[in-house]
Amino acid sequence: MTRLQPPPLSLLDKYRGRDQQTLYSTTVTVTGGAAGHGRASGIARSDDGSLEVNLRLPKELGGPGGGTNPEQLFAAGYAACFHGALSLLAAQAGVSIPDSSVSVTVDFGRDPMDGLFVLTVHTRIRLPGVERAVAEELVRNTERFCPYTKMARQGITNIVALDASSE
């Protein structure tokens, strides 16, 4: 059995290329399921088979609940990414954070600007035993480093391709 290890600190090394350097790529495909609607009854599957999740509309949005929803998946990804970035930066700074945790709440709501939908993220970081000034600096640095935080703040490049049949 392979012993789990954190990623190498070399991930903190600056990249100086002209174009984005992809380090990892994954694909998750959602199909519509029984209701023919990915959010209400879909199934999300990763290309490597490691992830297979039944999606269900939460009761708060008129669904039956009983499954995962996109907001939970986003919150999980955001919290995991932020915690990972925080852990790398803490290790680089020689700060021990063994009991740390990151909780992310995602609010799905109405956007007052256009009347459509908007996501709001609330992030709570626990760093027990770490001096407040040190913790604040770690969190500030993590906010600059974490790709999810950068995406939420700056937006994301989204390249859309449509596969449609004219038959």
DSSP file (Angstrom, degrees, kcal/mol; ACC not computed):
  #  RESIDUE AA STRUCTURE BP1 BP2  ACC     N-H-->O    O-->H-N    N-H-->O    O-->H-N    TCO  KAPPA ALPHA  PHI   PSI    X-CA   Y-CA   Z-CA
    1    1 A M              0   0    0      0, 0.0     2,-0.3     0, 0.0     0, 0.0   0.000 360.0 360.0 360.0 132.9    0.0    0.0    0.0
    2    2 A T        -     0   0    0      1,-0.1     2,-0.4     0, 0.0     0, 0.0  -0.577 360.0-126.7 -77.7 131.3    1.3    3.4   -1.0
    3    3 A R        -     0   0    0     -2,-0.3     2,-0.2     1,-0.1    -1,-0.1  -0.648  28.4-118.1 -78.3 128.9    1.8    5.9    1.9
    4    4 A L        -     0   0    0     -2,-0.4    -1,-0.1     1,-0.0     0, 0.0  -0.460  35.7-174.4 -70.8 137.4    0.0    9.1    1.1
    5    5 A Q        -     0   0    0     -2,-0.2    -1,-0.0     3,-0.0     0, 0.0  -0.948  26.8-111.7-130.1 148.2    2.3   12.2    0.9
    6    6 A P        -     0   0    0      0, 0.0     3,-0.1     0, 0.0    78,-0.0  -0.365  51.9 -86.1 -69.6 162.3    1.5   15.9    0.5
    7    7 A P        -     0   0    0      0, 0.0     2,-0.0     0, 0.0     0, 0.0  -0.278  55.3 -89.0 -66.6 159.1    2.6   17.4   -2.8
    8    8 A P    >   -     0   0    0      0, 0.0     3,-1.8     0, 0.0     4,-0.1  -0.353  25.8-123.7 -70.0 148.5    6.2   18.6   -3.1
    9    9 A L  G >  S+     0   0    0      1,-0.3     3,-2.4     2,-0.2     4,-0.2   0.668 102.5  84.2 -63.8 -15.5    7.0   22.2   -2.1
   10   10 A S  G >  S+     0   0    0      1,-0.3     3,-1.7     2,-0.2    -1,-0.3   0.705  71.8  76.1 -62.2 -17.2    8.4   22.6   -5.7
   11   11 A L  G <  S+     0   0    0     -3,-1.8    -1,-0.3     1,-0.3    -2,-0.2   0.721  87.0  61.9 -63.8 -18.0    4.8   23.3   -6.7
   12   12 A L  G <  S+     0   0    0     -3,-2.4    -1,-0.3    -4,-0.1    -2,-0.2   0.580  78.1 113.0 -82.4 -10.0    5.5   26.8   -5.1
   13   13 A D  S <  S-     0   0    0     -3,-1.7     2,-0.1    -4,-0.2    -3,-0.0  -0.396  76.7-109.6 -63.6 138.0    8.2   27.5   -7.6
   14   14 A K        -     0   0    0     -2,-0.1     2,-0.4     2,-0.0    -1,-0.1  -0.426  23.9-139.5 -70.3 141.3    7.3   30.3  -10.0
   15   15 A Y        -     0   0    0     -2,-0.1    -1,-0.0     1,-0.1     6,-0.0  -0.859  15.0-172.4 -99.7 136.7    6.6   29.5  -13.6
   16   16 A R        +     0   0    0     -2,-0.4    -1,-0.1     3,-0.0    -2,-0.0   0.026  37.4 125.6-120.7  26.6    8.0   31.9  -16.1
   17   17 A G        -     0   0    0      2,-0.1     4,-0.1     1,-0.1    -2,-0.1  -0.267  62.9-125.2 -82.3 172.6    6.5   30.7  -19.4
   18   18 A R  S    S+     0   0    0      2,-0.1     2,-0.3    -2,-0.0    -1,-0.1   0.837  92.1  40.4 -84.2 -37.1    4.4   32.7  -22.0
   19   19 A D  S    S-     0   0    0      1,-0.1    -2,-0.1     0, 0.0     2,-0.0  -0.714 103.4 -79.8-110.7 161.0    1.4   30.4  -22.1
   20   20 A Q        -     0   0    0     -2,-0.3     2,-0.7     1,-0.1    -1,-0.1  -0.338  40.2-141.1 -57.8 137.0   -0.4   28.5  -19.3
   21   21 A Q        -     0   0    0     -4,-0.1     2,-0.4    -3,-0.0    -1,-0.1  -0.905  13.6-143.3-103.2 108.9    1.5   25.4  -18.4
   22   22 A T        +     0   0    0     -2,-0.7     3,-0.1     1,-0.2    -2,-0.0  -0.591  23.6 175.1 -75.3 125.1   -1.1   22.6  -17.7
   23   23 A L        +     0   0    0     -2,-0.4     2,-0.3     1,-0.4    -1,-0.2   0.692  69.8   3.1 -99.2 -26.0    0.0   20.4  -14.8
   24   24 A Y        -     0   0    0      2,-0.0    -1,-0.4     0, 0.0     2,-0.3  -0.974  61.5-170.2-159.3 145.6   -3.1   18.2  -14.6
   25   25 A S        +     0   0    0     -2,-0.3     2,-0.3    -3,-0.1    -3,-0.0  -0.998   7.1 175.1-142.2 141.0   -6.3   17.9  -16.5
   26   26 A T        -     0   0    0     -2,-0.3     2,-0.4     2,-0.0    -2,-0.0  -0.969  16.4-146.8-141.4 157.8   -9.5   16.0  -15.8
   27   27 A T        -     0   0    0     -2,-0.3    20,-2.6     2,-0.0     2,-0.5  -0.994   7.9-171.0-128.1 132.4  -12.9   15.7  -17.4
   28   28 A V  E     -A   46   0A   0     -2,-0.4     2,-0.4    18,-0.2    18,-0.3  -0.993  11.0-158.5-119.4 128.5  -16.2   15.1  -15.7
   29   29 A T  E     -A   45   0A   0     16,-2.9    16,-2.5    -2,-0.5     2,-0.5  -0.909   0.8-158.5-110.3 133.0  -19.3   14.4  -17.8
   30   30 A V  E     -A   44   0A   0     -2,-0.4     2,-0.3    14,-0.2    14,-0.2  -0.939   6.8-169.2-110.7 129.4  -22.8   15.0  -16.6
   31   31 A T  E     -A   43   0A   0     12,-1.9    12,-1.4    -2,-0.5     6,-0.1  -0.762  31.0-113.3-110.7 164.5  -25.8   13.2  -18.2
   32   32 A G    > > -     0   0    0     -2,-0.3     5,-1.6    10,-0.2     3,-0.5   0.680  41.0-165.7 -76.9 -21.3  -29.4   14.0  -17.5
   33   33 A G  G > 5 -     0   0    0      3,-0.2     3,-1.3     1,-0.2     9,-0.2  -0.231  57.3 -22.8  66.2-159.2  -30.6   10.8  -15.8
   34   34 A A  G 3 5S+     0   0    0      7,-0.5    -1,-0.2     1,-0.3     8,-0.1   0.821 143.4  41.6 -58.8 -38.8  -34.3   10.0  -15.3
   35   35 A A  G < 5S-     0   0    0     -3,-0.5    -1,-0.3     2,-0.2    -2,-0.2   0.500 106.0-123.7 -88.4  -3.8  -35.6   13.6  -15.6
   36   36 A G  T < 5S+     0   0    0     -3,-1.3     2,-0.4    -4,-0.4    -3,-0.2   0.772  79.6 111.7  68.0  24.5  -33.3   14.4  -18.5
   37   37 A H     >< -     0   0    0     -5,-1.6     4,-3.0     1,-0.1     5,-0.5  -0.960  61.7-149.7-137.0 112.9  -31.9   17.3  -16.4
   38   38 A G  H  > S+     0   0    0     -2,-0.4     4,-1.1     1,-0.3    17,-0.1   0.817  98.1  45.0 -54.1 -37.8  -28.3   17.2  -15.1
   39   39 A R  H  4 S+     0   0    0      2,-0.2    -1,-0.3     1,-0.1    -7,-0.0   0.833 119.4  40.5 -77.1 -32.1  -29.0   19.3  -12.1
   40   40 A A  H  4 S-     0   0    0     -3,-0.5    17,-0.9    16,-0.2    -2,-0.2   0.845 142.2  -6.8 -86.8 -36.5  -32.2   17.5  -11.1
   41   41 A S  H  < S+     0   0    0     -4,-3.0    -7,-0.5    -9,-0.3    -3,-0.2   0.139  93.6 138.3-149.2  23.2  -31.3   13.8  -11.8
   42   42 A G     <  -     0   0    0     -4,-1.1    13,-3.2    -5,-0.5     2,-0.4  -0.100  43.6-136.8 -75.7 171.2  -28.0   13.8  -13.5
   43   43 A I  E     -AB  31  54A   0    -12,-1.4   -12,-1.9    11,-0.2     2,-0.5  -0.999  12.7-154.8-127.1 126.7  -25.0   11.5  -13.0
   44   44 A A  E     +AB  30  53A   0      9,-2.8     9,-2.5    -2,-0.4     2,-0.4  -0.902  17.0 178.7-104.1 125.0  -21.5   13.1  -12.9
   45   45 A R  E     -AB  29  52A   0    -16,-2.5   -16,-2.9    -2,-0.5     7,-0.2  -0.989  21.1-135.9-130.2 133.7  -18.7   10.7  -14.0
   46   46 A S  E >   -A   28   0A   0      5,-2.3     3,-1.4    -2,-0.4   -18,-0.2  -0.524  25.5-117.0 -83.0 155.6  -14.9   11.5  -14.2
   47   47 A D  T 3  S+     0   0    0    -20,-2.6    -1,-0.1     1,-0.3   -19,-0.1   0.754 115.8  48.9 -63.6 -24.7  -12.9   10.3  -17.2
   48   48 A D  T 3  S-     0   0    0    -21,-0.2    -1,-0.3     3,-0.0   -20,-0.1   0.448 111.2-118.9 -95.8   0.5  -10.8    8.1  -14.9
   49   49 A G  S <  S+     0   0    0     -3,-1.4    -2,-0.1     2,-0.2     3,-0.0   0.457  83.1 115.9  80.5   0.8  -13.8    6.5  -13.1
   50   50 A S  S    S+     0   0    0      1,-0.1     2,-0.5    -5,-0.0    -1,-0.1   0.755  72.4  49.6 -73.9 -23.7  -12.7    7.8   -9.7
   51   51 A L        +     0   0    0      2,-0.0    -5,-2.3    -5,-0.0     2,-0.3  -0.967  54.0 157.5-121.7 126.7  -15.8   10.0   -9.4
   52   52 A E  E     +B   45   0A   0     -2,-0.5     2,-0.4    -7,-0.2    -7,-0.2  -0.868  17.1 171.0-145.0 112.2  -19.4    8.9   -9.9
   53   53 A V  E     -B   44   0A   0     -9,-2.5    -9,-2.8    -2,-0.3     2,-0.5  -0.972  31.1-134.5-129.5 132.9  -22.0   11.0   -8.2
   54   54 A N  E     -B   43   0A   0     -2,-0.4    14,-1.9   -11,-0.2     2,-0.4  -0.767  27.0-146.6 -82.7 125.4  -25.8   11.1   -8.4
   55   55 A L  B     +c   68   0B   0    -13,-3.2     2,-0.4    -2,-0.5    14,-0.2  -0.766  20.4 177.6 -95.5 137.9  -26.9   14.7   -8.7
   56   56 A R        -     0   0    0     12,-2.4   -16,-0.2    -2,-0.4   -15,-0.2  -0.999  34.5-112.4-140.7 142.0  -30.2   15.8   -7.2
   57   57 A L        -     0   0    0    -17,-0.9     8,-2.3    -2,-0.4   -17,-0.1  -0.563  44.3-115.6 -68.3 128.1  -32.0   19.1   -6.9
   58   58 A P    > > -     0   0    0      0, 0.0     5,-2.2     0, 0.0     3,-1.8  -0.271  19.4-113.8 -66.7 156.0  -32.0   20.1   -3.2
   59   59 A K  G > 5S+     0   0    0      1,-0.3     3,-2.0     3,-0.2    -2,-0.1   0.846 115.4  64.9 -56.2 -35.9  -35.3   20.4   -1.4
   60   60 A E  G 3 5S+     0   0    0      1,-0.3    -1,-0.3     2,-0.1    -3,-0.0   0.724 105.1  45.4 -62.4 -20.9  -34.8   24.1   -1.0
   61   61 A L  G < 5S-     0   0    0     -3,-1.8    -1,-0.3     2,-0.0    -2,-0.2   0.186 131.2 -91.0-107.3  14.9  -35.0   24.4   -4.8
   62   62 A G  T < 5S+     0   0    0     -3,-2.0    -3,-0.2     1,-0.3    -2,-0.1   0.519  89.0 118.9  93.6   5.7  -38.0   22.2   -5.2
   63   63 A G  S   <S-     0   0    0     -5,-2.2    -1,-0.3    -7,-0.1   -23,-0.0  -0.300  75.2-106.9 -96.7-176.9  -36.3   18.9   -5.6
   64   64 A P        -     0   0    0      0, 0.0    -5,-0.2     0, 0.0     2,-0.1   0.610  45.4-150.4 -84.5 -12.7  -36.3   15.7   -3.6
   65   65 A G        +     0   0    0     -8,-2.3    -8,-0.1     1,-0.1     3,-0.1  -0.405  54.2 121.0  69.9-157.8  -32.8   16.1   -2.2
   66   66 A G        +     0   0    0      1,-0.2     2,-0.3   -10,-0.1    -1,-0.1   0.631  69.2  60.8  78.5  13.3  -31.1   12.8   -1.4
   67   67 A G  S    S-     0   0    0    -11,-0.2    -1,-0.2   -10,-0.0   -12,-0.2  -0.931  89.6 -78.7-155.2 178.6  -28.1   13.5   -3.7
   68   68 A T  B     -c   55   0B   0    -14,-1.9   -12,-2.4    -2,-0.3    -3,-0.0  -0.505  40.0-156.8 -82.7 153.4  -25.2   15.8   -4.3
   69   69 A N    >>  -     0   0    0    -14,-0.2     4,-2.0    -2,-0.2     3,-0.6  -0.871  32.0-102.8-127.7 165.1  -25.7   19.1   -6.0
   70   70 A P  H 3> S+     0   0    0      0, 0.0     4,-2.6     0, 0.0     5,-0.2   0.826 118.6  56.9 -57.2 -34.0  -23.3   21.4   -7.9
   71   71 A E  H 3> S+     0   0    0      2,-0.2     4,-2.6     1,-0.2     5,-0.2   0.896 107.3  48.3 -66.6 -38.5  -22.9   23.8   -5.0
   72   72 A Q  H <> S+     0   0    0     -3,-0.6     4,-2.5     2,-0.2    -1,-0.2   0.913 112.2  49.0 -65.5 -42.0  -21.7   21.0   -2.7
   73   73 A L  H  X S+     0   0    0     -4,-2.0     4,-2.4     2,-0.2    -2,-0.2   0.912 113.1  47.1 -64.0 -42.0  -19.2   19.8   -5.3
   74   74 A F  H  X S+     0   0    0     -4,-2.6     4,-2.9     2,-0.2     5,-0.2   0.926 112.1  50.1 -64.6 -44.7  -17.9   23.4   -5.8
   75   75 A A  H  X S+     0   0    0     -4,-2.6     4,-2.8     1,-0.2     5,-0.2   0.904 111.5  49.1 -60.4 -41.8  -17.7   23.9   -2.0
   76   76 A A  H  X S+     0   0    0     -4,-2.5     4,-2.5     2,-0.2     5,-0.2   0.930 113.6  45.5 -63.9 -45.8  -15.7   20.7   -1.7
   77   77 A G  H  X S+     0   0    0     -4,-2.4     4,-2.5     2,-0.2     5,-0.2   0.922 114.9  47.5 -63.5 -44.3  -13.3   21.6   -4.5
   78   78 A Y  H  X S+     0   0    0     -4,-2.9     4,-2.8     2,-0.2     5,-0.2   0.941 114.0  46.4 -62.7 -48.9  -12.8   25.1   -3.2
   79   79 A A  H  X S+     0   0    0     -4,-2.8     4,-2.6    -5,-0.2     5,-0.2   0.908 114.2  48.0 -62.4 -42.5  -12.2   24.0    0.4
   80   80 A A  H  X S+     0   0    0     -4,-2.5     4,-2.4    -5,-0.2    -1,-0.2   0.913 114.2  46.3 -65.1 -42.6   -9.8   21.2   -0.7
   81   81 A C  H  X S+     0   0    0     -4,-2.5     4,-2.7    -5,-0.2     5,-0.2   0.932 114.3  47.0 -65.5 -46.3   -7.9   23.5   -2.9
   82   82 A F  H  X S+     0   0    0     -4,-2.8     4,-2.8     1,-0.2    -2,-0.2   0.923 113.6  48.5 -62.7 -44.1   -7.7   26.3   -0.3
   83   83 A H  H  X S+     0   0    0     -4,-2.6     4,-2.6    -5,-0.2    -1,-0.2   0.909 112.2  49.5 -63.0 -41.3   -6.6   23.8    2.4
   84   84 A G  H  X S+     0   0    0     -4,-2.4     4,-2.2    -5,-0.2    -2,-0.2   0.923 112.9  45.7 -63.4 -44.3   -4.0   22.3    0.1
   85   85 A A  H  X S+     0   0    0     -4,-2.7     4,-2.5     2,-0.2     5,-0.2   0.916 113.1  50.7 -64.5 -43.2   -2.6   25.8   -0.8
   86   86 A L  H  X S+     0   0    0     -4,-2.8     4,-2.5    -5,-0.2    -2,-0.2   0.910 110.1  50.4 -59.4 -44.0   -2.6   26.8    2.8
   87   87 A S  H  X S+     0   0    0     -4,-2.6     4,-2.4     2,-0.2    -2,-0.2   0.898 110.4  48.9 -63.6 -42.3   -0.8   23.6    3.8
   88   88 A L  H  X S+     0   0    0     -4,-2.2     4,-2.4     2,-0.2    -2,-0.2   0.940 113.9  45.5 -62.3 -47.2    1.9   24.1    1.2
   89   89 A L  H  X S+     0   0    0     -4,-2.5     4,-1.8     1,-0.2    -2,-0.2   0.874 112.5  51.0 -66.8 -36.4    2.5   27.7    2.2
   90   90 A A  H  X>S+     0   0    0     -4,-2.5     5,-3.0    -5,-0.2     4,-0.6   0.924 110.5  49.3 -65.1 -43.4    2.5   26.8    5.9
   91   91 A A  H ><5S+     0   0    0     -4,-2.4     3,-0.9     1,-0.2    -2,-0.2   0.912 110.1  51.1 -61.4 -42.4    5.1   24.1    5.2
   92   92 A Q  H 3<5S+     0   0    0     -4,-2.4    -1,-0.2     1,-0.3    -2,-0.2   0.872 112.7  46.3 -62.3 -36.4    7.3   26.5    3.3
   93   93 A A  H 3<5S-     0   0    0     -4,-1.8    -1,-0.3    -5,-0.2    -2,-0.2   0.492 115.3-116.3 -84.7  -3.6    7.1   29.0    6.2
   94   94 A G  T <<5 +     0   0    0     -3,-0.9     2,-0.5    -4,-0.6    -3,-0.2   0.777  67.2 142.7  74.3  26.5    7.8   26.2    8.7
   95   95 A V      < -     0   0    0     -5,-3.0     2,-0.4    -6,-0.2    -1,-0.3  -0.891  45.8-139.0-104.4 124.8    4.4   26.6   10.4
   96   96 A S        +     0   0    0     -2,-0.5     3,-0.1    -3,-0.1    -9,-0.0  -0.699  27.9 167.7 -84.3 127.4    2.8   23.4   11.7
   97   97 A I    >   +     0   0    0     -2,-0.4     3,-1.5     1,-0.1    -1,-0.1  -0.324  15.9 146.9-132.9  52.5   -1.0   23.3   11.0
   98   98 A P  T 3  S+     0   0    0      0, 0.0    -1,-0.1     0, 0.0   -11,-0.0   0.789  76.9  42.4 -64.7 -28.5   -2.0   19.7   11.8
   99   99 A D  T 3  S+     0   0    0     29,-0.3    30,-0.0    -3,-0.1    -3,-0.0   0.123  86.9 131.2-103.7  20.7   -5.5   20.5   13.1
  100  100 A S    <   -     0   0    0     -3,-1.5     2,-0.3    27,-0.1    27,-0.2  -0.313  32.0-176.2 -72.3 155.7   -6.3   23.1   10.5
  101  101 A S  E     -D  126   0C   0     25,-1.8    25,-2.9     2,-0.0     2,-0.4  -0.992  17.3-154.4-149.4 153.2   -9.6   23.1    8.6
  102  102 A V  E     -D  125   0C   0     -2,-0.3     2,-0.5    23,-0.2    23,-0.2  -0.992  11.5-170.3-128.7 122.2  -11.3   25.0    5.8
  103  103 A S  E     -D  124   0C   0     21,-2.8    21,-2.9    -2,-0.4     2,-0.5  -0.953   3.7-166.3-113.2 130.5  -15.1   25.2    5.6
  104  104 A V  E     -D  123   0C   0     -2,-0.5     2,-0.5    19,-0.2    19,-0.2  -0.972   4.0-165.2-120.2 127.2  -16.7   26.7    2.5
  105  105 A T  E     -D  122   0C   0     17,-2.8    17,-2.6    -2,-0.5     2,-0.5  -0.942   7.1-159.8-107.2 129.1  -20.3   27.6    2.3
  106  106 A V  E     -D  121   0C   0     -2,-0.5     2,-0.5    15,-0.2    15,-0.2  -0.949   2.3-158.5-111.4 121.9  -21.7   28.3   -1.2
  107  107 A D  E     -D  120   0C   0     13,-3.2    13,-2.0    -2,-0.5     2,-0.6  -0.880   1.2-159.1 -98.3 125.5  -24.9   30.3   -1.4
  108  108 A F  E     +D  119   0C   0     -2,-0.5     2,-0.2    11,-0.2    11,-0.2  -0.925  37.4 135.6-100.3 120.0  -26.9   29.9   -4.6
  109  109 A G  E     -D  118   0C   0      9,-2.6     9,-2.3    -2,-0.6     2,-0.4  -0.816  54.0 -66.9-150.7-172.0  -29.2   32.9   -5.0
  110  110 A R  E     -D  117   0C   0     -2,-0.2     7,-0.3     7,-0.2     6,-0.1  -0.711  41.3-130.7 -90.3 138.1  -30.6   35.6   -7.2
  111  111 A D     >  -     0   0    0      5,-1.7     4,-2.8    -2,-0.4     3,-0.3  -0.791   7.1-155.5 -89.7 118.2  -28.4   38.3   -8.6
  112  112 A P  T  4 S+     0   0    0      0, 0.0    -1,-0.1     0, 0.0     5,-0.0   0.711  90.5  62.3 -67.3 -17.5  -29.8   41.8   -8.0
  113  113 A M  T  4 S+     0   0    0      1,-0.1    -3,-0.0    -3,-0.0    -2,-0.0   0.913 128.0   3.2 -74.3 -42.6  -27.9   43.1  -11.0
  114  114 A D  T  4 S-     0   0    0     -3,-0.3    -1,-0.1     3,-0.0     3,-0.1   0.427  92.3-118.9-125.7  -1.2  -29.5   41.0  -13.7
  115  115 A G  S  < S+     0   0    0     -4,-2.8    -5,-0.0     1,-0.1    -2,-0.0   0.491  83.6 100.3  77.3   1.6  -32.3   39.0  -11.8
  116  116 A L  S    S-     0   0    0     -5,-0.2    -5,-1.7     1,-0.2     2,-0.3   0.344  80.6 -53.9 -94.3-133.4  -30.6   35.7  -12.7
  117  117 A F  E     +D  110   0C   0     -7,-0.3     2,-0.3    -3,-0.1    -7,-0.2  -0.792  45.3 177.2-117.3 155.1  -28.4   33.5  -10.5
  118  118 A V  E     -D  109   0C   0     -9,-2.3    -9,-2.6    -2,-0.3     2,-0.4  -0.992  19.8-138.2-150.8 149.1  -25.2   34.1   -8.6
  119  119 A L  E     -D  108   0C   0     -2,-0.3     2,-0.4   -11,-0.2   -11,-0.2  -0.915  14.4-167.3-108.8 139.2  -23.0   32.2   -6.3
  120  120 A T  E     -D  107   0C   0    -13,-2.0   -13,-3.2    -2,-0.4     2,-0.4  -0.991   8.5-153.1-123.7 135.1  -21.5   33.6   -3.1
  121  121 A V  E     -D  106   0C   0     -2,-0.4     2,-0.5   -15,-0.2   -15,-0.2  -0.910   8.3-169.0-112.9 133.8  -18.7   31.9   -1.2
  122  122 A H  E     -D  105   0C   0    -17,-2.6   -17,-2.8    -2,-0.4     2,-0.5  -0.990  11.2-164.3-118.6 122.8  -18.0   32.1    2.5
  123  123 A T  E     -D  104   0C   0     -2,-0.5     2,-0.5   -19,-0.2   -19,-0.2  -0.928   6.4-171.1-114.4 129.1  -14.7   30.7    3.6
  124  124 A R  E     -D  103   0C   0    -21,-2.9   -21,-2.8    -2,-0.5     2,-0.5  -0.978   6.2-165.5-121.4 122.6  -13.9   29.9    7.3
  125  125 A I  E     -D  102   0C   0     -2,-0.5     2,-0.5   -23,-0.2   -23,-0.2  -0.916   3.6-162.4-112.2 129.8  -10.3   28.9    8.2
  126  126 A R  E     +D  101   0C   0    -25,-2.9   -25,-1.8    -2,-0.5    -2,-0.0  -0.955  15.3 168.6-111.7 124.2   -9.4   27.3   11.5
  127  127 A L    >   -     0   0    0     -2,-0.5     3,-1.8   -27,-0.2   -27,-0.1  -0.582  18.2-166.1-130.5  69.4   -5.7   27.4   12.5
  128  128 A P  T 3  S+     0   0    0      0, 0.0   -29,-0.3     0, 0.0     3,-0.1  -0.290  73.0  17.1 -61.4 138.5   -5.7   26.3   16.1
  129  129 A G  T 3  S+     0   0    0      1,-0.2     2,-0.5   -32,-0.1   -33,-0.1   0.456  95.8 118.7  83.0   0.3   -2.4   27.0   17.9
  130  130 A V  S <  S-     0   0    0     -3,-1.8    -1,-0.2   -35,-0.1    -3,-0.1  -0.878  73.0-110.0-103.6 129.9   -1.1   29.4   15.3
  131  131 A E     >  -     0   0    0     -2,-0.5     4,-2.8     1,-0.1     3,-0.4  -0.272  29.6-120.0 -55.1 137.7   -0.4   33.0   16.4
  132  132 A R  H  > S+     0   0    0      1,-0.2     4,-2.9     2,-0.2     5,-0.2   0.864 110.5  50.2 -53.2 -46.4   -3.1   35.3   14.9
  133  133 A A  H  > S+     0   0    0      1,-0.2     4,-1.9     2,-0.2    -1,-0.2   0.896 113.6  46.3 -62.2 -39.6   -0.6   37.5   13.0
  134  134 A V  H  > S+     0   0    0     -3,-0.4     4,-2.5     2,-0.2    -2,-0.2   0.920 113.1  49.8 -66.8 -44.4    1.0   34.4   11.4
  135  135 A A  H  X S+     0   0    0     -4,-2.8     4,-2.5     1,-0.2    -2,-0.2   0.912 109.7  51.1 -61.0 -43.7   -2.4   32.9   10.6
  136  136 A E  H  X S+     0   0    0     -4,-2.9     4,-2.5    -5,-0.2    -1,-0.2   0.899 110.9  48.2 -62.3 -40.8   -3.5   36.2    9.0
  137  137 A E  H  X S+     0   0    0     -4,-1.9     4,-2.6    -5,-0.2     5,-0.2   0.917 111.1  50.6 -66.2 -42.4   -0.4   36.3    6.8
  138  138 A L  H  X S+     0   0    0     -4,-2.5     4,-2.4     2,-0.2    -2,-0.2   0.924 112.3  47.0 -59.4 -44.7   -0.8   32.7    5.8
  139  139 A V  H  X S+     0   0    0     -4,-2.5     4,-2.5     2,-0.2    -2,-0.2   0.921 111.6  50.3 -65.8 -44.0   -4.5   33.3    4.8
  140  140 A R  H  X S+     0   0    0     -4,-2.5     4,-1.3     1,-0.2    -1,-0.2   0.933 113.6  45.9 -58.3 -45.7   -3.6   36.4    2.8
  141  141 A N  H  X S+     0   0    0     -4,-2.6     4,-1.3     1,-0.2    -1,-0.2   0.880 111.2  52.5 -65.7 -37.3   -0.9   34.6    1.0
  142  142 A T  H  X S+     0   0    0     -4,-2.4     4,-3.3     1,-0.2    -1,-0.2   0.888 103.8  57.0 -65.9 -38.4   -3.2   31.6    0.3
  143  143 A E  H  < S+     0   0    0     -4,-2.5    -1,-0.2     1,-0.2    -2,-0.2   0.847 110.7  44.3 -61.4 -32.7   -5.8   33.9   -1.1
  144  144 A R  H  < S+     0   0    0     -4,-1.3    -1,-0.2    -5,-0.2    -2,-0.2   0.760 121.7  39.4 -78.4 -25.5   -3.2   35.1   -3.7
  145  145 A F  H  < S+     0   0    0     -4,-1.3    -2,-0.2    -3,-0.2    -3,-0.2   0.825  88.0  95.1 -96.3 -37.0   -2.0   31.6   -4.4
  146  146 A C     X  -     0   0    0     -4,-3.3     4,-2.4     1,-0.1     5,-0.2  -0.406  63.3-147.5 -66.7 122.7   -5.2   29.3   -4.4
  147  147 A P  H  > S+     0   0    0      0, 0.0     4,-2.5     0, 0.0     5,-0.2   0.841  97.7  54.4 -60.3 -34.1   -6.5   28.9   -8.0
  148  148 A Y  H  > S+     0   0    0      2,-0.2     4,-2.5     1,-0.2     5,-0.2   0.919 109.9  46.5 -66.4 -41.8  -10.1   28.7   -6.8
  149  149 A T  H  > S+     0   0    0      2,-0.2     4,-2.1     1,-0.2     5,-0.2   0.916 113.0  49.7 -65.7 -42.0   -9.8   32.0   -5.0
  150  150 A K  H  X S+     0   0    0     -4,-2.4     4,-3.3     1,-0.2     5,-0.4   0.910 111.8  49.1 -61.6 -41.3   -8.1   33.5   -8.0
  151  151 A M  H  X S+     0   0    0     -4,-2.5     4,-2.3     1,-0.2    -2,-0.2   0.922 111.5  48.6 -63.7 -44.3  -10.9   32.2  -10.2
  152  152 A A  H  < S+     0   0    0     -4,-2.5    -1,-0.2     1,-0.2    -2,-0.2   0.861 120.4  37.6 -65.0 -34.9  -13.6   33.5   -7.9
  153  153 A R  H  < S+     0   0    0     -4,-2.1    -2,-0.2    -5,-0.2    -1,-0.2   0.884 131.1  24.9 -83.4 -41.2  -12.0   36.9   -7.8
  154  154 A Q  H  < S-     0   0    0     -4,-3.3    -3,-0.2     1,-0.3    -2,-0.2   0.563 104.8-116.7-104.8 -11.4  -10.7   37.3  -11.4
  155  155 A G     <  -     0   0    0     -4,-2.3     2,-0.4    -5,-0.4    -1,-0.3  -0.396  29.8 -92.2  94.4 178.7  -13.0   35.0  -13.4
  156  156 A I        -     0   0    0     -2,-0.1     2,-0.5    -4,-0.1    -5,-0.0  -0.979  24.4-114.6-135.7 144.4  -12.1   31.9  -15.4
  157  157 A T        -     0   0    0     -2,-0.4     2,-0.5     2,-0.0    -2,-0.0  -0.701  36.4-171.6 -75.8 123.7  -11.2   31.3  -19.0
  158  158 A N        -     0   0    0     -2,-0.5     2,-0.7     2,-0.0    -2,-0.0  -0.945   9.9-168.2-124.9 109.5  -14.0   29.2  -20.4
  159  159 A I        -     0   0    0     -2,-0.5     2,-0.4     2,-0.0    -2,-0.0  -0.875  14.5-159.5 -99.8 110.7  -13.5   27.7  -23.8
  160  160 A V        -     0   0    0     -2,-0.7     2,-0.4     2,-0.0    -2,-0.0  -0.768  11.6-177.1 -98.3 131.8  -16.9   26.3  -25.0
  161  161 A A        -     0   0    0     -2,-0.4     2,-0.5     2,-0.0    -2,-0.0  -0.996  13.2-149.6-126.3 133.4  -17.2   23.7  -27.8
  162  162 A L        -     0   0    0     -2,-0.4     2,-0.7     2,-0.0    -2,-0.0  -0.903   6.8-166.5-107.1 124.1  -20.5   22.5  -29.1
  163  163 A D        +     0   0    0     -2,-0.5     2,-0.4     2,-0.0    -2,-0.0  -0.915  28.4 158.3-105.0 104.8  -20.9   19.0  -30.4
  164  164 A A        -     0   0    0     -2,-0.7     2,-0.4     2,-0.0    -2,-0.0  -0.981  33.8-138.8-132.8 142.2  -24.2   19.0  -32.2
  165  165 A S        -     0   0    0     -2,-0.4    -2,-0.0     1,-0.1     0, 0.0  -0.774   1.2-157.5 -97.4 141.7  -25.6   16.8  -34.9
  166  166 A S              0   0    0     -2,-0.4    -1,-0.1     1,-0.2    -2,-0.0   0.189 360.0 360.0-100.0  16.1  -27.6   18.3  -37.8
  167  167 A E              0   0    0      0, 0.0    -1,-0.2     0, 0.0    -2,-0.0   0.473 360.0 360.0 -73.5 360.0  -29.3   14.9  -38.5
